[in-house]
């Protein structure tokens, strides 16, 4: 039997045995399974460090843990790596005296970074955990040089000003290879793809399409973290972590009930940036909470100073986040549904709630606008208040001014974009899963007529919109989905400056770390906090003492030091779009 055939037989044998072996470990997760003793746990795989999530922070953690001598397995529920970072603008705000700053004679220091992110006058920065910010500041230079060493490329020019005491912003060069590599052609690919390549070269193993179902601890809410449980195509896999588990699953914006713990207004109609490539479903946070972890710095999520929620820019589609316009040739475009119509001038439309009524100045992009969106509907004589959907209403003249083509693939006709010859017909057509009640045609007709009168008058007495310019009067008329989009997760698991997770009794959970948007304490927008937190956690986890007694049961293609007998560079067979 050839080597390849033996590997395939081993894998089939492993999948059969692994499902049976998994029952003991699953019992320890605290996620509704029957309690069991740690001595009953049987593991299918083992590594020193197990990273959950292959986004920016997870990749940084994996590579740096490997640099510090640890064997590493990374699991991710997606068909490919990168998470939110893959779709980001690749903006990396790192300073403190990096080689690039020195090349262009930019004076900066870790202390300046620390002071910038703890400013009492900033609604974002004043809530930050100062110990975490100190660790971030002290590791900026090392993290930037780490990126260069691992293949991340930046333009050879001086960093740009980013609002701090010194220029620190650099934008990664888009990864080569087209949309099959970059997913949507974004600069964030220039961060995650080089880190992935470096991780694979250094021996990090990736298990894609593996969903976290629980974290294993010695006792349900005490003792050391021992590993994780994941599922893949109906099979359970238990992975031991000799040194540590790092949660890097990317936050909670896609989990309706979880996000409503922070803000009860965020009901199901609010979608998040990055759908459908990345879902941010809080699976890491939930698994950690189940074994005794706590949340931290929760005020950051609702401080109304960050980018927790943003105005749509691409209307008529599900995921109209301001910096993400889906390319029809993207491998996930079929799931995304449409690219959206990009708004250049908000004077070209009005916004109405699901009852067909204007509720705010459409030109506003402040948190007052978001608050109005989230509570724009009053029902039952004042007994009920609801939020979205929010619809942009415009006419054929606006389409010409904006140079829009209001057809697929630019718009999503499955409940997110409608057209009609009259305003009344338009209202009657609107049918969306989140539309709690039908839009009254008479209400929308009255709203448009009133607004047109404000254009004639040159002023908006209702919402003080500056000099309304254009009437909505030329058929066909359109309604496009314009409900605000959730973006940054700004609160998560409570961690210390080493990114160790803290439990409900304010003690470190041994062997458990959280990074990026899964961690609390730092409401910074962008990739820098994710990269630095991963860099720190990777090193810290690699330096943990190994578990005192071996619990791993090597089955199929695992061995005692956690290195796969299959090539760690060949999980491409599971990369196909699931």
C-alpha positions as CSV (number, residue, x, y, z in Angstrom):
1,X,0.0,0.0,0.0
2,X,1.4,3.4,-1.0
3,X,2.0,6.2,1.4
4,X,-0.9,8.2,0.2
5,X,-3.3,5.3,0.5
6,X,-2.0,4.6,4.0
7,X,-2.7,8.2,5.0
8,X,-6.3,8.0,3.6
9,X,-6.9,4.8,5.5
10,X,-5.5,6.3,8.7
11,X,-7.8,9.3,8.3
12,X,-10.9,7.1,7.8
13,X,-9.9,5.0,10.8
14,X,-9.3,8.2,12.8
15,X,-12.7,9.7,11.9
16,X,-14.5,6.5,13.1
17,X,-12.5,6.2,16.3
18,X,-12.4,9.9,17.0
19,X,-16.2,10.3,17.2
20,X,-16.4,7.6,19.8
21,X,-13.4,9.0,21.8
22,X,-15.0,12.4,21.8
23,X,-17.8,11.7,24.3
24,X,-15.6,11.9,27.4
25,X,-14.1,15.3,26.6
26,X,-17.3,16.9,25.5
27,X,-18.7,16.3,28.9
28,X,-16.2,18.8,30.4
29,X,-17.1,21.8,28.3
30,X,-19.9,23.2,30.5
31,X,-22.1,23.7,27.4
32,X,-24.9,21.5,28.5
33,X,-23.1,18.2,28.4
34,X,-23.1,15.7,31.2
35,X,-20.3,16.4,33.8
36,X,-17.4,14.1,33.9
37,X,-14.0,13.8,35.5
38,X,-10.9,15.0,33.8
39,X,-9.5,11.5,34.0
40,X,-12.2,10.4,31.6
41,X,-11.0,12.7,28.8
42,X,-9.6,11.2,25.7
43,X,-8.0,13.3,23.1
44,X,-7.6,12.6,19.4
45,X,-5.0,15.2,18.6
46,X,-2.4,17.2,20.7
47,X,-0.3,20.3,20.3
48,X,1.4,22.6,22.7
49,X,-0.8,25.6,21.7
50,X,-4.2,25.4,20.1
51,X,-5.5,28.5,18.4
52,X,-9.2,28.9,17.7
53,X,-9.7,31.3,14.8
54,X,-7.5,31.9,11.8
55,X,-8.0,35.7,11.5
56,X,-5.4,38.4,12.1
57,X,-4.9,37.8,15.8
58,X,-5.0,34.0,15.5
59,X,-2.5,33.9,12.8
60,X,-0.1,36.3,14.6
61,X,-0.5,34.1,17.8
62,X,0.1,30.9,15.9
63,X,3.3,32.1,14.1
64,X,4.7,33.7,17.3
65,X,4.0,30.6,19.4
66,X,5.8,28.5,16.8
67,X,8.7,31.0,16.9
68,X,8.9,30.3,20.6
69,X,9.2,26.6,20.1
70,X,5.6,25.4,20.5
71,X,3.8,23.0,18.3
72,X,0.6,24.7,17.0
73,X,-2.8,23.6,15.6
74,X,-5.1,26.3,14.3
75,X,-8.8,25.5,13.9
76,X,-11.4,27.7,12.1
77,X,-15.0,27.1,11.1
78,X,-14.6,28.8,7.7
79,X,-13.5,27.2,4.5
80,X,-10.5,29.5,4.4
81,X,-8.3,31.7,6.6
82,X,-8.4,35.4,7.3
83,X,-11.6,36.2,9.1
84,X,-12.5,39.9,9.3
85,X,-8.9,40.8,8.5
86,X,-9.1,39.3,5.0
87,X,-11.8,41.8,4.1
88,X,-10.3,44.8,5.9
89,X,-8.5,47.7,4.4
90,X,-5.2,46.4,5.7
91,X,-4.7,49.5,7.9
92,X,-1.9,48.7,10.4
93,X,-1.4,51.5,12.9
94,X,1.9,50.6,14.7
95,X,4.6,52.9,15.8
96,X,6.8,53.6,18.8
97,X,10.0,53.8,16.6
98,X,9.5,51.1,13.9
99,X,12.2,50.7,11.2
100,X,9.9,52.4,8.7
101,X,9.4,55.4,11.0
102,X,13.1,55.7,11.6
103,X,13.8,55.5,7.8
104,X,11.7,58.6,7.4
105,X,13.0,60.3,10.5
106,X,9.7,60.1,12.4
107,X,10.1,60.5,16.2
108,X,7.8,58.3,18.2
109,X,7.9,56.2,21.4
110,X,5.9,53.6,23.3
111,X,5.0,56.2,25.9
112,X,3.4,58.4,23.2
113,X,1.3,55.5,22.0
114,X,0.2,54.8,25.6
115,X,-0.8,58.4,26.2
116,X,-2.7,58.5,22.9
117,X,-4.9,55.5,23.8
118,X,-5.6,56.6,27.4
119,X,-6.7,60.2,26.7
120,X,-9.3,61.4,29.3
121,X,-10.9,63.6,26.6
122,X,-11.6,60.8,24.2
123,X,-14.8,58.9,24.4
124,X,-13.1,55.8,23.0
125,X,-9.7,56.0,24.8
126,X,-10.8,57.0,28.3
127,X,-12.4,53.6,28.9
128,X,-9.4,51.5,27.9
129,X,-7.7,49.3,30.3
130,X,-4.4,51.1,31.0
131,X,-2.5,47.9,31.7
132,X,-3.5,46.4,28.4
133,X,-2.7,49.6,26.5
134,X,0.7,49.7,28.2
135,X,1.4,46.1,26.9
136,X,0.1,47.1,23.5
137,X,2.4,50.2,23.4
138,X,5.5,48.3,24.5
139,X,5.0,45.7,21.8
140,X,4.3,47.9,18.8
141,X,7.8,47.9,17.5
142,X,8.4,44.2,18.0
143,X,5.1,43.4,16.3
144,X,5.8,45.6,13.3
145,X,9.2,44.0,12.7
146,X,7.6,40.5,13.2
147,X,5.2,41.4,10.3
148,X,8.1,42.3,8.0
149,X,10.0,39.1,9.0
150,X,7.0,37.0,8.1
151,X,6.4,38.5,4.7
152,X,4.0,41.3,5.1
153,X,4.8,44.1,2.7
154,X,4.1,47.9,3.1
155,X,4.7,50.6,0.5
156,X,8.1,52.2,0.8
157,X,6.8,55.6,2.0
158,X,6.4,57.4,5.3
159,X,3.5,56.3,7.5
160,X,0.5,58.5,7.4
161,X,-1.0,60.5,10.3
162,X,-3.7,58.5,12.1
163,X,-4.8,60.9,14.8
164,X,-2.0,60.1,17.2
165,X,1.1,62.0,18.3
166,X,3.1,60.7,15.4
167,X,2.5,59.2,11.9
168,X,1.9,55.4,12.4
169,X,-0.5,54.3,9.7
170,X,0.7,52.0,6.9
171,X,-1.5,50.0,4.5
172,X,-0.5,46.5,3.6
173,X,0.1,45.6,-0.1
174,X,-2.7,43.4,-1.5
175,X,-1.7,39.8,-1.7
176,X,-1.0,38.6,-5.3
177,X,-3.1,35.9,-7.0
178,X,-6.5,37.4,-7.6
179,X,-9.9,36.9,-5.9
180,X,-9.4,33.2,-5.2
181,X,-6.6,34.4,-2.9
182,X,-7.8,37.8,-1.6
183,X,-11.6,36.8,-1.5
184,X,-12.6,40.4,-2.4
185,X,-9.4,42.2,-3.4
186,X,-8.9,44.0,-0.1
187,X,-5.5,45.1,1.4
188,X,-6.2,43.0,4.5
189,X,-5.2,40.0,2.3
190,X,-1.7,41.4,2.4
191,X,-1.5,40.8,6.1
192,X,-3.2,37.4,6.5
193,X,-1.9,35.6,3.4
194,X,1.8,36.2,4.3
195,X,1.2,35.2,7.9
196,X,-0.6,32.1,6.7
197,X,2.3,31.2,4.4
198,X,4.8,31.7,7.1
199,X,2.8,29.7,9.6
200,X,2.5,26.7,7.2
201,X,6.2,26.9,6.4
202,X,7.1,26.8,10.1
203,X,4.9,23.8,10.7
204,X,1.7,25.2,12.0
205,X,-1.2,22.9,11.1
206,X,-4.6,24.3,10.0
207,X,-7.9,22.5,10.5
208,X,-10.5,24.4,8.4
209,X,-14.2,23.8,8.5
210,X,-13.8,22.7,12.2
211,X,-16.3,24.4,14.5
212,X,-15.6,25.0,18.1
213,X,-18.1,23.3,20.4
214,X,-16.4,23.6,23.7
215,X,-13.3,24.2,25.8
216,X,-12.1,21.4,28.0
217,X,-11.1,22.2,31.6
218,X,-10.0,19.9,34.5
219,X,-13.3,20.7,36.3
220,X,-16.3,22.4,34.7
221,X,-15.3,25.8,36.1
222,X,-12.0,25.3,37.8
223,X,-8.5,23.9,37.1
224,X,-6.4,24.1,34.1
225,X,-7.5,24.4,30.5
226,X,-6.8,21.1,28.7
227,X,-8.0,21.6,25.2
228,X,-11.0,22.0,22.9
229,X,-13.7,20.1,21.2
230,X,-14.6,20.8,17.6
231,X,-16.9,19.2,15.0
232,X,-16.3,18.6,11.3
233,X,-18.9,17.1,8.9
234,X,-20.7,15.5,11.9
235,X,-17.5,14.1,13.5
236,X,-16.3,15.2,16.9
237,X,-12.6,15.9,17.3
238,X,-10.9,16.5,20.7
239,X,-7.7,18.4,20.6
240,X,-5.4,18.6,23.7
241,X,-3.4,21.8,24.3
242,X,-0.3,21.0,26.4
243,X,0.4,24.6,27.1
244,X,-2.6,26.8,26.2
245,X,-5.7,27.5,24.2
246,X,-6.0,30.9,22.4
247,X,-9.5,32.2,21.6
248,X,-9.3,34.3,18.5
249,X,-12.8,33.9,17.0
250,X,-13.4,37.5,16.2
251,X,-16.1,38.9,18.4
252,X,-19.8,38.8,18.8
253,X,-21.5,41.1,16.2
254,X,-23.2,38.2,14.4
255,X,-24.8,36.7,17.5
256,X,-28.1,38.5,18.1
257,X,-28.7,37.4,21.7
258,X,-25.0,37.8,22.7
259,X,-24.8,41.4,21.4
260,X,-28.1,42.3,23.0
261,X,-26.4,41.8,26.4
262,X,-24.5,45.0,25.6
263,X,-27.2,46.8,23.6
264,X,-30.8,45.4,23.7
265,X,-31.7,47.5,20.6
266,X,-29.5,45.4,18.3
267,X,-32.3,43.0,17.2
268,X,-32.1,40.6,14.3
269,X,-32.5,43.1,11.5
270,X,-29.0,44.4,12.0
271,X,-26.4,42.6,9.9
272,X,-22.6,42.9,10.4
273,X,-19.7,43.8,8.2
274,X,-18.0,40.9,6.6
275,X,-21.0,38.7,6.1
276,X,-21.1,36.1,4.6
277,X,-17.3,35.4,4.7
278,X,-17.0,36.0,8.5
279,X,-19.9,35.7,10.9
280,X,-18.4,36.7,14.3
281,X,-20.9,34.5,16.2
282,X,-19.3,34.7,19.7
283,X,-18.5,31.0,19.7
284,X,-15.2,31.6,21.5
285,X,-16.7,33.9,24.1
286,X,-19.6,31.5,24.8
287,X,-17.3,28.5,25.2
288,X,-15.1,30.4,27.6
289,X,-18.0,31.8,29.6
290,X,-19.3,28.2,30.0
291,X,-16.1,27.2,31.8
292,X,-16.1,30.2,34.2
293,X,-14.7,33.1,32.2
294,X,-16.0,36.7,32.6
295,X,-16.7,39.6,30.4
296,X,-14.7,42.8,30.8
297,X,-14.8,46.5,30.0
298,X,-18.3,46.2,28.6
299,X,-18.8,50.0,28.5
300,X,-16.6,50.1,25.4
301,X,-19.3,48.5,23.3
302,X,-21.7,51.3,23.9
303,X,-19.5,54.3,24.5
304,X,-20.7,55.8,21.2
305,X,-17.3,56.9,20.2
306,X,-16.0,54.0,18.1
307,X,-17.2,52.0,15.1
308,X,-19.5,49.6,16.8
309,X,-22.2,50.6,14.3
310,X,-21.9,52.4,11.0
311,X,-24.0,54.0,8.4
312,X,-24.5,52.1,5.2
313,X,-22.8,53.4,2.1
314,X,-23.7,50.6,-0.3
315,X,-27.5,50.4,-0.3
316,X,-29.8,47.8,-1.7
317,X,-27.8,44.9,-0.4
318,X,-27.5,42.9,2.9
319,X,-23.9,43.9,3.9
320,X,-23.6,47.5,3.0
321,X,-20.6,48.3,5.3
322,X,-18.9,51.5,4.2
323,X,-15.6,50.0,3.3
324,X,-16.7,46.7,1.8
325,X,-18.2,46.5,-1.7
326,X,-18.6,42.9,-2.8
327,X,-17.0,42.0,-6.2
328,X,-19.3,39.8,-8.3
329,X,-16.3,37.6,-9.1
330,X,-15.6,36.9,-5.4
331,X,-15.8,33.2,-4.5
332,X,-18.4,34.2,-1.9
333,X,-20.5,36.6,-3.9
334,X,-23.3,34.2,-4.4
335,X,-23.8,34.2,-0.6
336,X,-23.3,38.0,-0.4
337,X,-26.2,38.6,-2.8
338,X,-25.3,41.9,-4.3
339,X,-22.6,44.7,-4.4
340,X,-24.9,47.5,-3.5
341,X,-25.4,51.0,-4.9
342,X,-22.7,53.3,-3.6
343,X,-24.1,56.6,-2.3
344,X,-22.0,59.6,-3.3
345,X,-24.5,62.3,-2.2
346,X,-27.0,61.7,0.5
347,X,-29.0,64.6,-0.9
348,X,-30.2,62.1,-3.6
349,X,-32.5,60.2,-1.3
350,X,-34.5,60.2,1.9
351,X,-34.6,57.5,4.5
352,X,-37.8,56.1,6.0
353,X,-38.5,53.6,8.7
354,X,-40.6,50.5,8.1
355,X,-43.8,52.6,8.4
356,X,-42.7,54.8,5.6
357,X,-41.9,57.9,7.7
358,X,-38.8,60.0,7.8
359,X,-37.1,60.1,11.2
360,X,-33.8,62.0,11.0
361,X,-31.5,64.2,8.8
362,X,-30.2,61.7,6.2
363,X,-26.9,63.6,5.9
364,X,-26.0,63.0,9.5
365,X,-23.6,60.1,10.3
366,X,-23.3,60.6,14.1
367,X,-24.5,58.3,16.9
368,X,-27.7,60.4,17.0
369,X,-28.5,59.1,13.6
370,X,-27.9,55.5,14.7
371,X,-30.0,56.1,17.8
372,X,-32.8,57.4,15.6
373,X,-32.6,54.3,13.4
374,X,-32.6,51.9,16.3
375,X,-35.8,53.5,17.7
376,X,-37.5,55.1,14.8
377,X,-40.8,53.2,14.9
378,X,-43.5,53.9,17.5
379,X,-46.5,51.5,17.5
380,X,-49.7,50.9,19.4
381,X,-50.2,54.5,20.5
382,X,-46.8,54.7,22.1
383,X,-46.7,51.3,23.8
384,X,-44.1,49.8,21.5
385,X,-40.8,51.2,20.0
386,X,-38.9,49.3,17.3
387,X,-35.8,50.0,15.0
388,X,-35.1,48.9,11.4
389,X,-35.5,48.1,8.6
390,X,-34.5,51.5,7.2
391,X,-35.2,52.1,3.5
392,X,-33.6,54.7,1.1
393,X,-36.3,56.1,-1.2
394,X,-35.3,57.8,-4.4
395,X,-36.3,58.2,-8.1
396,X,-35.1,57.8,-11.6
397,X,-33.4,61.3,-11.5
398,X,-31.3,60.2,-8.5
399,X,-30.2,57.1,-10.4
400,X,-28.9,59.3,-13.2
401,X,-27.2,61.7,-10.9
402,X,-25.4,58.9,-9.0
403,X,-24.7,56.9,-12.2
404,X,-26.3,53.8,-10.7
405,X,-27.4,50.7,-12.5
406,X,-30.3,49.5,-10.3
407,X,-30.2,45.8,-11.4
408,X,-28.4,42.7,-10.2
409,X,-25.6,42.1,-9.3
410,X,-25.7,45.7,-8.0
411,X,-28.9,45.1,-6.0
412,X,-30.4,42.2,-4.2
413,X,-34.0,41.6,-5.4
414,X,-34.6,39.0,-2.6
415,X,-36.1,41.5,-0.2
416,X,-33.5,44.2,-0.2
417,X,-34.4,46.3,-3.3
418,X,-37.8,47.2,-4.8
419,X,-38.9,49.3,-7.8
420,X,-42.4,50.6,-8.9
421,X,-44.0,53.2,-11.1
422,X,-45.8,54.9,-8.2
423,X,-44.9,55.6,-4.6
424,X,-48.0,53.7,-3.4
425,X,-47.1,50.7,-5.4
426,X,-43.5,50.8,-4.1
427,X,-44.7,50.8,-0.5
428,X,-47.0,47.8,-1.2
429,X,-44.1,45.8,-2.8
430,X,-41.8,46.1,0.2
431,X,-41.6,42.6,1.7
432,X,-38.7,41.7,3.9
433,X,-38.2,39.1,6.7
434,X,-37.4,41.9,9.2
435,X,-40.4,44.2,8.2
436,X,-42.6,43.7,11.2
437,X,-45.6,45.3,9.6
438,X,-46.5,46.2,6.0
439,X,-45.5,49.7,5.0
440,X,-48.7,51.8,4.6
441,X,-48.8,53.2,1.0
442,X,-50.5,56.4,2.1
443,X,-47.8,57.0,4.7
444,X,-45.0,56.8,2.2
445,X,-46.9,58.9,-0.3
446,X,-47.4,61.6,2.4
447,X,-43.8,61.5,3.4
448,X,-42.5,62.0,-0.1
449,X,-45.0,64.8,-0.8
450,X,-44.0,66.6,2.4
451,X,-40.3,66.2,1.6
452,X,-40.8,67.6,-1.9
453,X,-42.5,70.6,-0.3
454,X,-39.3,71.1,1.8
455,X,-37.2,71.1,-1.4
456,X,-39.5,73.9,-2.8
457,X,-39.1,75.8,0.5
458,X,-35.4,75.3,0.7
459,X,-35.5,74.1,4.3
460,X,-36.4,71.0,6.4
461,X,-38.3,72.1,9.5
462,X,-38.7,68.5,10.7
463,X,-35.1,67.4,10.9
464,X,-33.0,70.4,9.9
465,X,-31.5,68.8,6.9
466,X,-29.3,71.5,5.2
467,X,-31.0,72.9,2.1
468,X,-32.9,69.9,0.6
469,X,-31.9,69.8,-3.1
470,X,-33.9,67.2,-5.1
471,X,-37.5,66.2,-5.3
472,X,-38.5,62.6,-5.6
473,X,-40.9,62.8,-8.5
474,X,-39.7,60.9,-11.6
475,X,-40.7,57.2,-12.0
476,X,-39.7,54.6,-11.5
477,X,-39.3,54.9,-7.8
478,X,-37.0,52.8,-5.6
479,X,-36.7,51.5,-2.1
480,X,-33.2,50.2,-1.1
481,X,-32.2,48.5,2.2
482,X,-30.2,51.1,4.2
483,X,-30.3,49.6,7.7
484,X,-27.1,50.4,9.8
485,X,-24.4,47.8,9.8
486,X,-22.6,46.5,12.9
487,X,-18.8,46.5,12.7
488,X,-16.4,46.5,15.6
489,X,-16.7,44.3,18.6
490,X,-15.3,46.5,21.4
491,X,-15.9,44.3,24.4
492,X,-15.3,40.7,25.1
493,X,-13.7,38.2,27.5
494,X,-11.9,39.9,30.4
495,X,-8.1,39.5,30.0
496,X,-5.0,40.8,31.7
497,X,-1.9,42.4,30.0
498,X,-0.7,38.9,29.0
499,X,-4.1,38.2,27.4
500,X,-4.8,35.5,29.9
501,X,-8.6,35.1,30.4
502,X,-9.9,36.1,33.9
503,X,-12.7,34.1,35.5
504,X,-15.7,35.2,37.5
505,X,-13.7,35.2,40.7
506,X,-11.1,37.6,39.2
507,X,-8.5,34.8,38.8
508,X,-6.5,33.8,35.7
509,X,-7.9,30.7,34.0
510,X,-4.7,28.7,33.6
511,X,-3.9,28.0,30.0
512,X,-6.6,30.1,28.4
513,X,-6.0,33.3,26.4
514,X,-8.2,35.6,24.3
515,X,-7.0,38.0,21.6
516,X,-8.3,40.5,19.0
517,X,-12.0,41.2,19.1
518,X,-12.7,38.3,21.4
519,X,-10.8,40.1,24.2
520,X,-11.8,43.2,26.1
521,X,-10.0,46.2,27.4
522,X,-9.0,48.1,24.3
523,X,-11.5,49.8,21.9
524,X,-9.1,50.5,19.1
525,X,-10.4,50.2,15.6
526,X,-8.3,48.3,13.0
527,X,-5.8,45.5,12.8
528,X,-3.1,46.8,15.2
529,X,-4.6,45.7,18.4
530,X,-5.4,42.3,16.9
531,X,-1.9,41.8,15.7
532,X,-0.2,42.9,19.0
533,X,-2.6,40.9,21.2
534,X,-1.9,37.8,19.1
535,X,1.8,38.4,19.2
536,X,1.8,38.7,23.0
537,X,-0.6,35.7,23.6
538,X,1.3,33.5,21.2
539,X,4.6,34.0,23.1
540,X,2.9,33.7,26.6
541,X,1.1,30.5,25.7
542,X,4.3,28.9,24.3
543,X,6.1,29.7,27.5
544,X,3.5,28.0,29.8
545,X,4.5,24.8,31.6
546,X,3.1,21.7,29.9
547,X,0.3,19.8,31.5
548,X,1.7,17.7,34.3
549,X,0.1,14.4,33.2
550,X,-0.5,13.2,29.6
551,X,-4.2,12.9,28.8
552,X,-3.8,12.6,25.1
553,X,-4.8,9.4,23.3
554,X,-3.0,9.4,19.9
555,X,-5.4,8.1,17.3
556,X,-4.9,7.7,13.6
557,X,-2.5,10.4,12.4
558,X,-1.5,12.2,15.6
559,X,1.6,11.6,17.6
560,X,2.9,12.5,21.1
561,X,4.5,15.8,20.2
562,X,1.5,17.2,18.5
563,X,3.0,17.1,15.0
564,X,0.8,15.7,12.3
565,X,1.9,12.7,10.3
566,X,0.1,14.3,7.4
567,X,1.7,17.3,5.8
568,X,0.6,20.4,7.5
569,X,0.7,22.2,4.2
570,X,-2.0,20.0,2.6
571,X,-5.4,20.8,4.1
572,X,-6.4,22.3,0.7
573,X,-8.9,19.5,0.1
574,X,-11.1,21.2,2.7
575,X,-10.7,24.6,1.2
576,X,-13.6,24.3,-1.2
577,X,-16.6,26.5,-0.5
578,X,-18.8,24.4,1.7
